Amino acid sequence: MKVSKWSERLFGTPIFDPVVTASFLFPLLYLVAFLIIPVLAMLAVAFQYNGQFSLHWFTSILTSDYYISFRPEGEFYRLITMPNGEQVYYIQGWDFGVILNSILVSISVMILTTILGTVFAFVMARYDFPGKNIVRILLFVPLLVTPFVNVFIVKKMFLPTGLINWIFYDILHIFPHPIWIDGLVGVIVAQTLTYYPIVYLNAYASFINIDPTLEEQAENLGSGGVHLFRTVTFPLALPGIAAGATLVGIFSLEDLAAPIVFQGNGLARKLMSFQIYSAFTSGFNVGSPQLAALALMMLLIAVLMFLGIRKYVSMRQYAMLSKGGRWKPRVAKPKSWQAFLIYFVVLPILFLSIFPQIGVVLLAFSEQWGDATWPSGFTLKHIQSILTQPDIERVIINSVMYSTAAIVVIILLSLTASYASSRFKKSKLGPVLDSLATIPIAVPGIVIAMSYFFFAKVFPDTPLDPTNLLGFNPAMVLILAYSIRRLPFAARSISAGIQQVHVSLEEAALNLGASRWKALTGILIPLILLNLLGGAMLSFVYCMSETSVGITLGSINPDYYPITARMVELITGSVGGAHLTAALGVFLMTVQIIAIVLANLITKQRYSFIGLT
């Protein structure tokens, strides 16, 4: 057979192989067509002014006090008097402009989630205490994603008559006055309670994988306590902690649920994600160059965070010489003062952090929940409504259909991309493909939604044209967006599985006369089937609860709403809508529990969030 230099250079095989070529080209062309080109088209619009290339829109944003103000406006908190005469601390934060507000919220959430996630992870990884298994289950609860309604519960928790004031003001008398958290501070608190499990899972995996002999050697040299944690334990766990923190920063930057729920306060509306979203809901200047410039700034911040933390982590050495051997993690009984901190500081914080998910269930089954601390009455009518109301039933069916179709595409993309980049190391396209398969995690969903208005130029007056309000069918666009957005989760799972299967098994089959296709389908895929199914189920969960794309592109045509588009309409609209939203949240929680349990049973391991290392 003829040897081809270009085939070896591009695909890593000296002899042209259609299976290998397709494994490279299919994911590359798909990602270029539905990620790179739309974003570049948005880039082109952002640099246009009066028909010419210009930085006008970027300059106008960066020089406007509305977007960037180094002098904080407003009061971080103030003492206000309620209609009943009671004085309350109203805490909302300072206004630094849209862009700086977004960055400061993201950084604040990163710091707070890192502290919470690391503390919980360290306690669970290093201490054996009565009730640990119960705590392990409780730490699973915040992983359940319930868009909008969990933020709604957090908002109620921090009202003057909410749970927090009931505990710390009415019972413990710690607060001199009740507190009322709103605005940017409310967004920060809600996002922290939503995203800290991401840091927890990554940090926990890092702590249990640390070689215990390294800490023992440090203790033999006189180190211990905080010094040991600061100089040995924490640096070795840093890759996992940094991975989780970076994901949190990106998710915070693109989050729409918290700004939408807290939008009654003007500060919550002064965030980049909400500014772009409000353009969709108003239908005003959706494809404007200024909006495109703002979206690209948001993308640039997210990508810089992603690349920056990877660069920082890669500059240091974390490898352990005995890694690969078997060891027993360092688990000890806590000392009396440590047990006191665990039971009277860490666990109470954990109980408060899981209340949003508990509140979702309470709200779904309650008759009413006004300004009171607790809901009143019990009813099944809200749960029954999602099964009997045609419009609710339709959005559930829509989301299942969109997510299922997206999973088929995700499996094909992640399998071909992981196979090509993992098996053919000499290929010039391998690193490019690996980066393209990972980078969507750093691309905010609202940016992808904005970039898909590019289809209005390529497919005008068709169901793919978002500006064609009467004829637009978001199904195909949502499937494309879901498959791009959630690709990294399955790709990383499948890539890990492929790396655990030695290449010699496939080479033996090839040497015995099997075709590349036969070796792939008959040997490799059966051996990584558990990884494939686990990654697919995790991606399905995220597709079902996809918010940014769902409430923008998905809300253009009510006949094709996904679940999240109907949820945002209910939570911000009719009286009693919060109860129906909670019922949909319970449905999503049930789907997630089933998927995660099945993933655990199939993969025989606890499934974690994607990391960056």
Summary of the structure (lengths in Angstrom):
residues: 613
radius of gyration: 25.4
end to end distance: 39.9
largest distance: 89.5
contacts: 2094
relative contact order: 0.12
helix: 68%
strand: 4%
